[in-house]
Amino acid sequence: KDNGHGYEVWKTDANDCGAQRITDNLDLIPTKLSHIGQRLIVTAKSQTYGEEIYYYDINNNPPEKISQTITFEPPAEVHYGDIIELNASTASATPVKFSSSDDAVASVDGSVLKIHDVGLVTIRATHEGDQFYCPASPIAHTIEVKKAFQSIVFENIPGGVPGDVLSLAATSSAGLPITFSSASNKISLSNNTIELLQPGKASIIAQQQGNARYLPATPVELYFCVSPSTPQISFVNPEEYTLQSSHETGNQWYKHGTPIENGIFKTLLVTNTGVYTVMTSVEGCNSEISDPVEVVILSAEYNQSDIKIFPNPFHEKLFVEAPFPIVDVQLFSAMGQLKHYTFEGNEISIDTKSLAPGIYFLKVQKKGGMTIKKLVKN
């Protein structure tokens, strides 16, 4: 054959495999081949020198090439977006080559398979042989590229109180839009915004239905609380030191931060001096704790307070002093009638000359709480 630089003489086996070169490059054109035993005689013709004869020993030729096969197992499962290392081998030390039937679905870069779309694609493994091995028969596998999985990350919903408006935040690993739904009557949902309507537990479901390349994501449901508003404490029965919560149900009363046994009603009858608060709960959702109310029943115990109310018993004048501004002061009779009202300042004087002798209750309102004290007029 003409190899571009002259001529060579080759031989092959019956299967046309294991081709071997018998001669070196010949600058002349061979005109006749013959052999004597294992000796090859090549006659070549030159326009300048005429015919020349070359002798080659066939027994000195390289061994015949060896047949080989390709071992190629297809990937077990392939999804859109995957990047897969292909594995195939032969008896040869040189690598197997891969090709794709449809680069739009999957392309091959060396031994790396890159998935670009959903569908069917055939991956072909070939080996061209080398100086020791024959070319191997190609192996082809048709692969079904399936839709990819996706997941949802749904950010925590902080909750709030009725009237609050919150924004929802959730993302898909595929970058696809999220939709929200809820069957709760505690909220109003519009796109990714919720308005809190009434106290109790609520939940919202985040969903992504998938598309041509992604499977639907597993829905994520988040639960959160719509908390009751912070209860307000009012003084409803001075004669019996009765406190009242602004919420009808779900109340828990506290004294000095400790829950009061059976203190779960709207009103609380106070029998001991102390600082009282209340918290409201609906379906396990708790309000903020109320502002504290300090109730002083015995004047001797009141010496511990930061508000001074004197004298007690009183006659013509009653004084209130505090190291902070007082919001308002109310003086009630034992029957609950309001006898005097004033506000502001941290030193207040009340003229009591016109009041009849008897039992009175003084409520001093300060920022963040109140103090109630039982007084006597002689």
Secondary structure, DSSP 8 states (H G I E B T S, - for coil): -B-SSSB--EE--TTS-S-EE-S--BSSEEEEEEEETTEEEEEEEETTTEEEEEEEEGGGS----B----EE---S-EETT-EEE--EE-SSSS--EEEES-TTTEEEETTEEEE-SSEEEEEEEEE---SSB--EEEEEEEEEEE-B---EEE-----B-TT-EEE--EEETT----EEE---SSEEEETTEEEE-SSEEEEEEEE----SSB-----EEEEEEE------EEEEEGGGTEEEESSSSSEEEEETTEE-TT--SSEEE--S-EEEEEEEEETTEE------EEEE-STTGGGGSSSEEE-SSBSSEEEEE-SS-EEEEEEEETT--EEEEEESSSEEEEE-TTS-SEEEEEEEEETTEEEEEEEEE-
